[in-house]
Amino acid sequence: MEEEERDEMTESTAIPKSDATEDATPRSPLDLHEPAPAEPETKGWGSAKADTNAKSVVADNVDLFYGDFKAVEGISLTIRPNRVTALIGSSGCGKTTFLRSINRMHELTAGARVSGSITVDDLDIYDPRVDPVQVRRMIGMVFQQPNPFPTMSIYENVAAGLTLNSSKISKSEKDDVVERSLRGAHLWEEVKDRLDKPGSGLSGGQQQRLCIARAISVEPEVLLMDEPCSALDPVATLAVEDLIMELKEHYTIAIVTHNMQQASRASDYTAFFNLERSGDPGRLVEIDETKKIFSNPSVKATEDYVSGRFG
């Protein structure tokens, strides 16, 4: 069990570093040469500071490969700050691969590579001077299946990122961040009297909110969600959707979903991905305000998909 936990934490936090350029000038906390802060920011969740954290994500002509296989081709789009952007499309069209590329998580797969650029607040996250570990600390991710670390308590799950990012944080500061994050995930009142109990003992919906609390505890600039409600019942799904709509006040959010009702309810913008034939790379068909995508899309293929005529 401990081995599995270490593997999960490695996947969440440790990606091999890119080669550094010695004379590079630091441009951002994401830069390889600028040290991570000794202590995490401890201002209140929901403060004016938190409202300015959100950053735009701009993809410019992005191609994504696994070895010789091109999974995604020619993606250019903007994910706007303090908004929720839903990525929709049939299975295999590259939307999850693209989502994972935003925090360089796809690099965990052998042979993965990218061409084009993805910038976060004008910083190219694929610049060789940028440390991918720092990228992942600033761009959080919530997965399809709730994945609390099984041998950790509820408290330890939320504090995991803080512990990895800084050894100098005090117990009282950590307590504050854990409470703030659990409140932000609408979970505090349900778990405040059992913080020492295993996170894996929570219900599915609670586990997913615990994972969201863990992701926001380090105050990321962008929050990625890969089908976060696919394993949840309708009541838990609505709770997470309500949470997403609140979190956008503080973060830039991109969410992959196969649920058209969820995309229409919980997003401000929707991007439709598709592939023309099996084996072709996935492509972005169109992106627009969600209301327009679901009422009057510009492309017939989008209309066919959202109306259920294919996909």
N, C-alpha and C positions, 0 to 999 in steps of 0.2 A: 504493500500500500504506500509506504514512504517513497519507493522508487517511482510509482505512478505520479505521486504528488510533485516530486522534483521534476519529472518530465513535463508536467503541465506548466509549472512555473517557468521552466526553461523556454517552452514554446511561447509563453506570454511575455517574456522579458528579454531573452538573450538571443540575439542574432549576430553572427560573426561580423566584426567591424570591417568597414571598407578601408582600402588603403588610404593612408593620410598623406596630404601634401604638406611638407614641413613649413613652407612659407605662406600657408593660407592665412588669411585674415579672418578672425572670427566674426560672424555676422548674426548669429542667433544662438540661443541656448541649444538649438538642435545641432550646432556645429561641433564636429569632433574635437576641436581644440579649445572650446570653451567649457570649463568644468561645470558639472551639474551643481545646482545650489546645495549648500551644506544642509539646509533645512527646507522642508516643503513650505509653501505658502500656507499660512494658517488663518487668513482672513475668512470671515463668515461666508458660508455657501449662500449664494443669493445676494452678495454684497455688490456694490458698484464695480469693484475690481473684477468679480466673477463675470459680470455682464460684458466686459471688454475682452474676455478670453477668446471668444469665438473668432475663428479666422476663415477666410475663403479658401477653397481648394479648387485649383484650376488644372485640368488635364488638357494637354495640347498634343494632339496627334499621337496618342499612346498606343503602341503595339505591345502585347504581352506574349511571351513564348515559354513553353516547357520543352527544352531541347530543340528539336527541329519543328515541333508542332506550334503553330501560331494559334493561340486561344482567343485573342482579342485583337482587333485591328482598327486603327484610326479613330480612337475615342478622343473627342474634344468636347469638354463641358465644364461648367462652373457649378460647384456646390456652394451655395451662399451661406454666409454666417448668420447664426440665429434663425435658421430655417431648417426644416426637415425635407430632405430629398429622398424619394423612394426610387429604388432601381427595380424595375419589373421586367419580365420576359420569361420565355419558356426555359425549361431545364437545358443546360449545356450552352447557353448563349453568352456566357462570359461575365455575367453581372457580379457573381461572387468573386471570381478571379480579379476583376477590376477593383472591387471593394477592398480585397486583401492587398492590392498593390498600393493603396493609399497610405498604409502604414508599413509597407515593405514586408508584410508577412508572407507573401507568396514566395519570397526568397528562401523560405524554409524547405521548399521542394527543390530537389536536385535538378539542375539544368534550367532553372527559371531565370529569365532575363527580361529586360524592358528596353524599348526605344521610345523616343518622345520625352516629354517632361511632365512631372506633376509638381506643382508649387503649392505651398501653404504660406499664405501671406507673403507672396513673392519670393520665398525661399525654395529653390529646387531641391526636393528631398532626395533626389538621386545624384546630386552633386557628389563627386568622390570625396570631398572634404567633410561631408555630413555623416555622422555616426548613426547607423540604422537603429541602434539601441535607444538613442535619444529620440529618434523619430517615434518609436513605439511607446515611449513614455509620454509623449505629447499628443499622441493620437490613439485613444483608447478603443478597445473592441469588445463587443458582447457577442457571444456565439449562439448558434442555433440551439444547442442543448445546454441547459444550465450546467455550469462546471465549477461549483465550489470545490476548493481543495479539500479532499475527503477527510484528512486527519487533522484539519484545523478547525478551531471554533469559529463561531460567527464573527467574533471580534477579530481573530487572527486573519480570517479571510479578507475583511475590509482593510486591515492594516498591512496586508502583504506587500502592496506596492510601496507603502511608506518605508517599510523595513528594508526593502531592496534598494530604494533610492537614497536612503540616508541612514547612517548609523548614529547620528547625533540628535535625532528627535527625542524629546523628553516624553515620559509616560503621560504627563498631563496634556501635552500637545497632541499626542497620538489619540488620547481619549476624546479630545475635542473633535479631531478630524473624523474619527469613527462615528461619533454621534451625528455630526453634521452630514456625513455621507449617507448614513442610514435614514436620516430624516429626509434628505434629498431624494432618496429612493422610496420614500413612503413606507419604510419598514421598521422604523425605530419603535413605535408604539407596540408592534407585534413581537419584538424580540428583546426589548431593553432589559427584561428580567431573566434572560437566558443567554447572555452574550458568550458565556463559557461553554455552551452546548455546541455539538458539531453542526457546521453549516449544512452538511448533507442530510440532516434530520428535518429540514424544512420542507414544506410542500413545493411542488414544481414552480408555481408562480412566485413564491417567496424566494426560492433559490435563484430565479432569474433576476429578481430585484436585488438580491444580495450581490450578484455578479455585476449589476449596474452600479451599486454602491461601491464595489471594489474598483470599478473602472473610473468613477468620478472622484475617488478619494485623492488622487494625485493631480486633480484639476487639469485635465487635458484641454487642448484647444479644439479638438475634433473628436466626435464620438461615432464610431462605426458599429452597426448592428446587422448581423447576418441571420435573417429569419428568426428574430428573438422570441417570437410567439408560436412557432410551429409546433412545439411540444407542449403547449399550454391549453387548458380548457378555455371556453369562451369568457368566463368571468375573469380569470387571470389575464387573458389576452386584453380585455378592455382596461384592466388596471394598468398594464404595462403601456398601452397606447396613451392613456391619460398622462402617465408619467413622462412619456416621450414628448408630448405636447408642452409640458411644463419645462422639461430640460432644455428645450430649444431656446429658452430665454437666456441661457448661459453658455450653450455650446452650439457648434455646427454639427448637424447630425445627418448621416447617410444611412439608409436602411434598405437591405434587400428583403423583398417579400414576394411570395407567390399569391398572397391573399389580396385580391383586387379591392375588396371592401376596406381592408386595412390601409392600403395605399391611399384610397380616396378619403378615409377618415383622418389619418394620422400624418399626412405629408402636405407640404406647401407646393413642392415641385415634384414632378414625376419624370423619370427617364426610362424610355422603353428600349430594351436591347432585343436583338433578334439575329438569327442566322438564316441565310437563304436556303442552304442545303446542308444536310448532315455532313460533318467534317469540315465545313467552312468556319472561319473565325467569326466570333460574335462581333456585332457592330451596333453602334448607337443609331437607332432609327430617328428618334426625336426626343427632345426634352422641353418641357413647358410647365406653366402653372398647372397644378393638379386638376383644378376645375376645368381647364381647357382640354387637357388630355382625356378626361373622362366624359366630356360633353361635346367637344368639337375639335378632335385632333386634326393635325395637318396632313397626316399620312394614313392611307387606308389600312395598311397593315396594323397600325396602332389601334384604329377603331375596331378592326376584326378581333384583336387580342383582348382589349378591355371589355368587349361585348360578349366574349366567350365563343367566338366563331372558330378560333384555333388557339393552341397553346395548352 
